[in-house]
Amino acid sequence: MLFSELKCKDVINIKDCRKLGRVCDLEFDPCSGCICKIMVPGCNKLLGFLNCEPNIVIPFRDIKQIGPDIILVDIHC
């Protein structure tokens, strides 16, 4: 899967069925080349920069499924 395909998928938290946003960045392990974490923007799109929070960082172990349109994660917010 390409990053361009991954960043078009909505990230959904299965704990509360809340849409977190879309993938904006990835963190790789430089030795193994494996993905360690994905990041989702923390900004509220309605208020823009007035209500910006740091990115939501999701460890790869918390990704439960990557489907054709969404990524399901299990995190505590």
C-alpha positions as MATLAB code, in Angstrom:
seq = 'MLFSELKCKDVINIKDCRKLGRVCDLEFDPCSGCICKIMVPGCNKLLGFLNCEPNIVIPFRDIKQIGPDIILVDIHC';
ca = [
       0.000    0.000    0.000;
       1.249    3.479   -0.856;
       1.215    6.383    1.613;
      -1.002    8.278   -0.846;
      -3.603    5.491   -0.476;
      -3.241    5.336    3.307;
      -3.716    9.079    3.826;
      -7.093    9.006    2.024;
      -8.621    6.628    4.602;
     -10.654    7.829    7.589;
      -9.335    6.733   10.989;
     -12.130    5.504   13.306;
     -11.726    4.739   17.016;
     -13.661    1.537   17.835;
     -13.910    2.533   21.539;
     -16.407    5.321   20.824;
     -16.971    5.069   17.032;
     -15.525    8.568   16.642;
     -13.895    9.678   13.408;
     -10.422   10.951   14.301;
      -9.491   12.257   10.854;
      -7.117   11.035    8.163;
      -3.506    9.940    8.375;
      -1.160   12.919    8.002;
       2.184   11.325    8.840;
       3.957    8.062    9.673;
       6.889    7.178   11.919;
       9.215    4.408   10.754;
      11.811    2.379   12.621;
      15.012    3.275   10.749;
      16.574   -0.147   11.375;
      13.694   -2.409   10.360;
      11.800   -0.056    8.037;
       8.517   -1.001    9.777;
       5.818    1.519   10.638;
       5.856    2.330   14.377;
       3.099    4.967   14.555;
       0.584    6.826   12.441;
      -0.418   10.428   13.113;
      -3.766   12.129   12.646;
      -4.100   15.944   12.819;
      -5.385   17.170   16.181;
      -6.891   20.404   14.824;
     -10.610   21.032   14.857;
     -11.347   21.809   11.202;
     -14.266   24.091   12.067;
     -12.201   26.431   14.230;
      -8.920   26.018   12.375;
      -5.854   27.327   14.162;
      -7.905   28.653   17.112;
      -8.439   25.160   18.491;
      -5.281   23.334   17.347;
      -3.982   20.444   19.414;
      -0.928   18.281   18.773;
      -1.296   15.395   16.356;
      -2.992   12.256   17.644;
      -0.250    9.621   17.714;
      -1.472    6.048   17.267;
       0.987    3.184   17.857;
       0.877    0.572   15.104;
      -0.132   -2.117   17.643;
      -3.412   -0.188   18.198;
      -4.426   -0.467   14.534;
      -6.992   -3.265   14.421;
      -7.859   -3.315   10.727;
      -7.087   -1.447    7.530;
      -9.994   -1.671    5.129;
     -10.641   -0.262    1.652;
     -12.036    3.024    3.043;
     -11.252    3.187    6.773;
      -8.651    2.346    9.377;
     -10.022    0.971   12.657;
      -7.998    1.739   15.800;
      -8.469    0.966   19.472;
      -7.215    3.921   21.539;
      -8.205    5.741   24.712;
      -8.798    9.460   24.042;
];
